[in-house]
């Protein structure tokens, strides 16, 4: 089927190009999304009449998209999900989840602008393309983790927090607690010993003082 592209379509062409596509692709995507028109004589004539306005509108949208790029460049969004020891999610992260998280972070985007080739099913740092305009795209990072703490660790290390990492962290935390408890116990024991030692030194002095008071005075 021949269609007129109403905007730039990657691997197909630029606005105004007449291209041949599969009928299903045209009917299910290009035509309902208003990304193309059937290449009839009437539509070709209509496009030429409106070309200047269409190109001006496209330029305006592109400039708006380029402004948003600055807000999204380098952005990392955290999505907390439950997962097994292997890092496989109990569920998935889709384009809607990412769009909502980015919007909550202060930059409004639509789920249709999130170009995921497939839903995310594993923990980790995932590069996600956001197509703000047919000619403007930016990469952001989706940090999928079991908790905010794990997300911070993943971001610092650049890798997934594994079950072994969690066990080691728990062991390190337990060892740290034990060390603190032991230090407190040693400090208390030292204070007790010091107190007892001070008491032993005070006892003879008190005894001598008592004997002095009891001794008869010379006439």
Protein Blocks (a to p, Z undefined) as FASTA:
>chain_A
ZZddfbdcehkbcehiacdddfklmmmmmmmnopaccddfklmmmmmmmmmmmmmmmmmm
mmmmmmmmmmmgopacdddddddfkopacbdddfklmmmmmmmnopacdfklpccfbdcf
becjddddddfbfkbccdddddddfbfklmmmmmmnopacdfklmmmmmmmmmmmmmmmm
mmmmmmmmmmmmmmmmmmmmmmmmmmmmmmmmmpccdZZ
